[in-house]
Amino acid sequence: MRLVVVSVVLLSLLGLSLAEDPYLFFDWNVTYGTISPLGGPERGILINGQFPGPEINCTSNNNIVVNIFNFLDEPLLFTC
């Protein structure tokens, strides 16, 4: 009986050590829109219709994949 318990514990620990970090997937549609950050309406860049853009809530070692679809009239660059 004791051997079975030790085997189960070792196999579960082995399974935890081989697990891959979780992936988080996001789709961002980048468009122009009307915003009023200073009180008056202005043309601005929106992500999924939001300004400022959406937050990415994650923890350490998460793999983040962001699919960005650019609907602007010019190229767009994101940096981290």
PyMOL commands that set and color helices and strands:
alter all, ss='L'
color gray80, all
select helices_A, chain A and resi 2-17
alter helices_A, ss='H'
color red, helices_A
select strands_A, chain A and resi 23-35+42-47+63-70
alter strands_A, ss='S'
color yellow, strands_A
deselect
rebuild
show_as cartoon
